[in-house]
Amino acid sequence: CAADLPHFVSISSSNRICIRINPLFSPNEGFVHVGKTAGSTIGCAIGFNLHCATKIKAPGLLPRYATNMFHAQMYDCHDDSAYFVFVVRNPLDRLVSAFNYDKPSDWDDFRKNFGEKHYNFRKRLYRDCPFESMEDVARLGLSNRGTASGECMRRAAASIEGTEHFGCHSYFNYQYHLEAVPANATLMTIRTEHLVEDYNSVEYHLGGEPQVLGPNQTVLAHNNENKVTGDELKHLSEESKKLVCDKLCNEIQVYKEILRRSINLSEEQVEESIRELSESCPRETAASTCVQPLPNITDKLVNGRGYISSKKGRRRE
């Protein structure tokens, strides 16, 4: 995770970005980047050095206000920020992308650059278990006909539920990001599937122009794209999709909570994203509770966020 951070950022937490708006202006804001949601695309557009393909900066208020980040093993936001802006994506699409992105293409190079700690995190899922793709995770590790060892089956479930650290982008998920910000935080959200529309709505809620990015905008370039993974590693059979969605149930509930709490999204926009998600995970999208309880991630928050503040009463049981 540490190597994913910009060169000017110190270490203290993992896989999201928070940006506090410049106190010379108003209001203050935190930008929450969940891994593999196009957060680097937004971050680059507002002036942060996040694997940027271009140096084009977006117009408007958001780039002027954003000065602090919450990303990977670092929380640099102020808990009293007026807003926390999340960047989110269909949870199933995000998971598949995170799994593929976290899998090293060159193990020796990864070990040299990231060190033994992160090498061993990934090795336990990607080398010690027979998982080359999320399809393998489902077919070999989640299915009752799976042929992976009992321990690898346990790791398969834990990797999806975010209860064990194998790769930063998978581990630091929606639950972690939402529980890491103050319980009373006011949220705004940019959905990957509707980047321009939602960027404009955030800008408008900050007091800016409602159409600051036009239909022909070139500011939101695709940054930090995984160009190694082929399309075959992104495929999930219908049976595998059902198995993965079942393990993603709690993440889906948290994703829906983020959408519904976001003041820049209308009821129609929230329902639009829920309908889109239901095409992938219909049962879990329609549900309000899951068979498995929401994981208790207190230790994860302490180890990643650094401390827990104003979180009492935050967790749903």
Disulfide bonds with the S-S distance in Angstrom:
Cys1-Cys168 1.42
Cys44-Cys52 2.08
Cys129-Cys152 2.01
Cys245-Cys281 1.91
Cys249-Cys290 2.02
